[in-house]
Amino acid sequence: MAQATTTIKQVLNHQADHGSWFAANQALFNRVAAFYFEVIQAHENVLDLSNKDALTALEKLTHTTQSNPHPVMPLCEIQEDIPAMFRRAAINAALGSARSFSSHLARWRKRKEKAEAKGKQFHERPPVPPRSWNKSVTLYMGLWKERSNSSLVIKVWTGTCWSWVKVRITGRELPPGAEMGSPSLVRRGNQWWLHTPVEKQFKSPGNIEEQVTTNAQTKMCAVDLNIHENLAVCTIQTVEGTILATKFIHGGREISGFRKKLLGRIARNRHKTGIIAEGEQDNADLWNTIRNVDEQVAHLVSARIVQCAKEHEATVLVFEHLGTLKPAKGKYSHRGNSKRAYWMKGRIFKYCQYKAYNEGILTSRVNPRNTSRECARCQSLVARYDTGKPPEGYTYGAPLVSCHQCGMKGNADRNASLVIGQRLVMRYQKNGEGKPPTPLLVERVSRDTGVVVSQDAGCKEGPSIPSAGHGDSNEHGTAQETGTGMVAPVSDIPCQLRLLLE
């Protein structure tokens, strides 16, 4: 069995004066955590113990009891009558920070010793302990009770006493059958949220090599991420090479235009003043808008990719390993736009990893070299061209592709996604066998058979995941995704060309 942890975020609706109570509660929590961090710094041998033993040792050093009336560093100097669970939550927060600081310091010392052994000057500054504390309060059992789908009672420090407060919660409900962890009280601006980790148990999927080498019917979802119109193209294919469906997720042109407009506005504002204040973020609202839109699109696209794989029962997600993309030189808005589009591609892969694992789907990456230049059928070099132009040469970003060797014609991004899936199979093939051939009759049918209705790619609507688009009747096995919701859907994308069996 395997487990996946996700966080359910809910908004707290409370009275006006309760906000100041929550702030006082968090301030006390951080004072206690900072106190225990100092205790750990004074007794570094505590870090050699396990978390459970370290918690016991720290309580003996600080907590006053009948058997321990005079602790070495009494906690009562910070605050009297702190609840046990509140104290232990602060201890665990301080332990985490102390272990992190200790490991960073140890690595810095090793780098310094290595440099000095070689006779080199070492100018890297050492890590420093936290100068300020802004931890969110973790509510262990005993600090909350009577939880329902719409309300919760929590124990907080009001600044003068400990009090039980009932708050209303709105947002996504806890999934049934999941094991709930200790919630946290998180502040976002003037609003307070409740973050609850939940663990989901599921059958552990076999490793990718085992799936690919032992079952020829294993389904893979190969994804080609782009920065132009098609943000992502997902192709469902089996290990033996049968192509089952294709899904296009549009909206790249609209997102790029929206981002470029805001970047141009930032550039004009900077040109008016001619200076940027040191230590102060210029055009903060515009930058926040760009970041929020990119974040939203990354979550939407990743959710739809995982949804597509789940609908077709794929057990492996395959991407290109794109880690060295750099924007071309040019105007500020164009260069900044490309850079953030590349960042968004990285976010999409990152979000797909945990969302797919929650569904029992594993994620892998392959070498991206020439994935857009190879033919998925015969592995020859292809011609990439625009609509209405002859199929020759290679035009970067053009929507159509043609192979003069085998006669294959179609969408360039779809061809690249097929190559990505084939490269994963090649990685685990033994004895130097070639790529599995792609069945021609499965990929395209003759016009003699008439128009074939496409495979339905509809979905059941789920939380935060808009329903997927449906395929057009003139594209077999292809589902066209609508826009991302910011703008109207695009209808000028060239359709895939059929292959004639003549």
BELRAGI-V294357 format. One record per helix or strand of 2 or more residues. SS is the DSSP state (~ for helix, > for strand). FROM is the first residue (numbers start at 1). LEN is the number of residues. Records with the same first field share a line. If there is no record, write none. Layout:
# BELRAGI-V294357
SS = FROM-LEN, FROM-LEN
This chain:
# BELRAGI-V294357
> = 2-12, 137-2, 144-2, 151-7, 162-10, 179-2, 184-5, 191-12, 219-7, 232-7, 243-7, 316-5, 362-5, 383-3, 400-3, 409-3, 478-3
~ = 18-25, 44-5, 51-12, 75-3, 84-34, 208-7, 252-22, 284-28, 332-27, 412-17, 440-4, 447-3
